[in-house]
């Protein structure tokens, strides 16, 4: 997609603090980190969200998850991390390009949800 923010980052048109890239993915530090370690992992190819994936997307989805451990260990969260993929409006997705947030750091990330 020509005007997609993450596509522009993947093409190198917008600078980012890259921590990983291969022929399918690019990973970079979030510009507004919510944890000491907050990395975004995106496919180079434009996929809107998990709501739009098709069977042919399975290799890149697996690759996204496969690199998270290495990224977390190399970027300050060797004792664990959380992977978050928001999908669609209800899921809180803000950028319409599939992306995984890999968050962690030296302290526990806390509960996923507040319990009532």
C-alpha positions in Angstrom: 0.0 0.0 0.0 1.4 3.3 -1.1 0.4 5.4 1.9 0.6 2.8 4.7 2.9 4.0 7.5 4.4 0.5 8.1 4.8 -0.2 4.4 6.8 3.1 4.1 9.0 1.9 7.1 9.5 -1.5 5.4 10.6 0.2 2.1 13.0 2.5 4.0 11.1 5.7 3.2 10.6 6.5 6.9 13.5 5.9 9.3 13.2 3.4 12.1 15.5 1.9 14.7 15.6 -1.5 13.1 16.6 -4.5 15.2 15.9 -7.3 12.6 15.1 -7.7 9.0 14.9 -10.5 6.5 13.1 -11.1 3.2 9.7 -11.4 4.9 9.9 -9.3 8.1 11.2 -6.1 9.6 11.4 -5.4 13.3 12.0 -2.0 15.0 11.7 -0.2 18.3 8.3 1.5 18.9 8.6 5.3 18.8 6.4 5.5 21.9 7.4 2.5 24.0 5.1 1.2 26.7 7.7 -1.0 28.4 11.5 -0.8 28.6 11.6 -3.2 25.6 8.9 -2.5 23.0 9.5 -3.8 19.5 7.2 -4.0 16.5 7.4 -6.9 14.1 5.7 -6.4 10.7 5.5 -8.3 7.5 7.1 -6.5 4.6 4.1 -7.4 2.5 1.0 -5.4 3.3 -1.5 -7.5 5.3 -4.2 -5.4 7.0 -4.7 -7.5 10.1 -5.3 -11.0 11.4 -8.9 -10.5 10.2 -7.7 -10.5 6.6 -5.1 -13.3 6.7 -5.5 -16.1 4.2 -3.9 -19.6 4.1 -1.0 -18.3 2.0 -0.1 -16.0 4.9 0.7 -18.8 7.3 4.5 -18.8 6.6 4.9 -15.1 7.4 2.7 -15.4 10.5 4.8 -18.3 11.8 8.0 -16.4 11.0 6.7 -13.4 13.0 6.2 -15.5 16.1 9.4 -17.5 15.5 11.7 -14.4 15.7 10.1 -12.9 18.9 12.2 -14.9 21.4 15.5 -13.9 19.7 14.4 -10.2 19.6 13.4 -10.2 23.2 16.6 -11.8 24.4 18.8 -9.5 22.3 16.9 -6.4 23.4 16.8 -6.7 27.1 14.1 -9.2 28.0 15.8 -12.6 28.3 13.5 -13.9 31.1 10.3 -13.6 29.2 8.1 -11.3 27.2 4.6 -10.7 25.9 3.4 -10.7 22.3 0.3 -8.6 21.5 -1.4 -8.5 18.1 -4.4 -6.1 18.0 -6.9 -6.8 15.2 -9.5 -4.4 13.9 -11.4 -1.6 15.7 -12.7 -3.7 18.6 -9.2 -5.2 19.1 -7.6 -1.7 19.3 -5.6 -1.8 16.1 -4.3 1.7 15.3 -2.3 1.1 12.2 -4.0 -0.9 9.4 -0.9 -3.1 8.8 -0.5 -6.4 10.7 2.0 -6.0 13.5 3.0 -7.7 16.7 4.1 -5.8 19.7 6.9 -7.6 21.6 7.1 -6.1 25.1 9.2 -6.8 28.2 12.1 -5.7 30.2 13.7 -6.5 33.6 10.4 -6.4 35.5 7.2 -8.4 34.9 4.8 -6.8 32.4 1.8 -7.2 34.8 -1.6 -8.7 34.2 -3.1 -8.7 30.7 -6.4 -7.3 31.9 -7.8 -5.7 35.1 -10.0 -8.2 36.8 -13.4 -7.0 38.0 
